[in-house]
Amino acid sequence: SPLPRWFSLGFLLAACAALIDALARPQGDAGTRTKAAWENTQVHVINVENLNWLLTLRGGKLPYDMFVIDESSMFKNRSTKRFIGARKITKQVPRVVLMTATPAPNGYRDLWAQAYLLDGGDRLGPTLGGYTERYFKQLDRDGYKYALKKGAAEVIQHKLRDIALTLRLKQTITAWQQADRAARPWAWESVEQ
């Protein structure tokens, strides 16, 4: 039978855990960050505040084949420097993963920027204005309050179903257990007996 859809996430988490020793952490003062950013390692971990610094340091070209953003809801505003930097990166790497516990903290309008980082606007449209016009009705004259049009939530969910994965707590724990069991079978021998 095919593996459950979340298994690939569990495998990714196990792979990340196995690579902890191979990390470069471009953090600290400028000299330390610069040295770590040029290290030839399998994984670089950087905080959101240093994302544009890394882009500038490396001349806008990054050698990565995967870009993972944790707390992707921090990238929901398309006019921020962090979103613009992330957009530059997602256009040049073949695999992008966004993770967050709160993808839409203020409602469905928050999803557009995150979906755009994943697919360049293929599913929800290339502009926030077009997305808003299609799926929302404006509630005030100033353009600050919006409500979903009837049936829009279902349409948005359907459009994102192949790139978005929702895990509930029980599923997450099960995925971690499956990933850990696959990565470290010896640790589970005493539990199974």
N, C-alpha and C positions, 0 to 999 in steps of 0.2 A: 504494500500500500504506500502511497506517497506520504512523505513526511508532512507533519502539520506545518501550516504557513509560518508559525513563529519559530520553527526550528532553525531557520537560517539566522534569525536574530540571536538565538541561544548560542549557535556556533560562533557568530561574530563576537559575542561577549566572552566566550571561552578563549577564542583566539587573542582577543585584546588582553585578557588576563595572563595568557602565556607569554605575551610580548612585554610585560612590565619591565623586565630587565633590559630590554633593548630600546628604552625611551630616551629621547633628548628632550629636555624641558627648557625652552627658551624663556627663562624668567630671571628676575634679579636685575642687576645694573646692566647698562648697555653693552659692556664688554662681555659679560657672562652670557647674556642673551644672544649676542652676535656669534660667539663661539658655538653655542648649542644649536643655533639655527643652521649652521653650516656642517654640523656633524653628519656623517653618513650612517644613519640609523634607519631602522624599519619604521619607526613611529616618532613623530614630533607632537608634543602636547603643548598647547599655547592657550593663554586666556584670551577672552574677547577683546580686551583693551589693547593687546599687542598684535592683533590680526593685521591691521593696516601697516604697522611697523614692519612685520615680516614681509608683507608684499613689497614695500618700498625697499627694504634691505636686499631682497632677491630680484629686484628689477621688474617686479610684476609677474615673473615666471616662477612657478613652483614645480618641483620635481615629483609631485605626489600623484598616485593613481587612485587615491581615495581621500575624501574630505568628510570628517564627522563633526557635526556641531551638536553639543549638548546644550540643553536649555534654549532650543531654537526659537522659543517665543520672544527671546530678547532681540530677534531679527525681524519683528513684525512691521516695523516702520521703514518703508522703502526709501525714505529721504535721509536716513542716518548713515554716518560713515561706516558703521559696522555692516549694515546691509549692503552698501555699495562695494565694500571690500569682499564680502562673502560672495556677492554676485560675480565679481571678477574671478574668484577662485572656482566657483561652480561651473563657470563656462570653460575652464581648462582641465578639469579632472573628470575622468570617465564615471566615477562612482561617488555619489553623495548620500550621506545618511544624516537625517535630522532627528534628534531625540528631545522630547519634552514631556513633562507630566501635565502641562497646561497649554495645549496647542492653540486654544482660543479663549484666553482668560476674559476677554471683553465681548465675545461673540464671534460669529462666523466671519466678520470682516477681517479679523486677525489672521485668518488662514491664508489669505491671498499671497502675502510676501513669502511665507514659508513654502507654499506650493510652487511659487515662482522660482525659488532657489533650487527646487528639485527638478523642475521640468521646463524652465525658461518661459513659462506662460502657456504651455500647450493645453492644459486642462481647464484652468480658470480664466484664461485670457492674459494677454501681454500687459494690460494696464489695470491698476486698481480702479480707475474710473469706469472702465468697461465692465469689470466684475461687479462693481457696486450697482451700476445701472441695470444689469441683467437680473441680479438676485435680491436687491434691497429696495425698499421704499424709504424715502427721506421723511423724517418726522418733524423736522424743524426748518426754519428758513435759513439758518446759518450753516447747515450741512454737517452738524456734529452728532445728530441722533438718527439712527437707521434701524429698521426692523426688516427681518427676512420677509420676502414675498411668499405667498402661499405655495408650498411644495418645494421651495428653494433649498431647504436643508437636505432633503432627500436627493435632489439633483446634485448638489455639491458633494455629498457623501459618495454618491455613485461615481462621479467623475474622479474622485481621489482614491477609490477602492483599490486600485492596483499599485499605488505608491504609498499609501498610508496604512499603518498597522496599529491597531489599538489593542493593548494588553490590559486586562484587568489584573488585580493583585494576585489572585490564585493562578492565573495563566503565567504571570511573570515569575512567580516562585517555581512553578513547574518547569518553565523554560530554563531557569538558572540551574535547577537540579539536573535536568537532562544534559545541559551543556557541561556542567561540572563532571557528571558521570562519564561523559564521552572523553573529556580531557584528562580526568584522573580516575580511571576505573579502580585502581588499587585503594583509593580512599573510601570507596563504597563497599568493599568486600565485607567488612565487619557489620555494616548496616544491613546488608541483605541476608546475613546468616541468622 
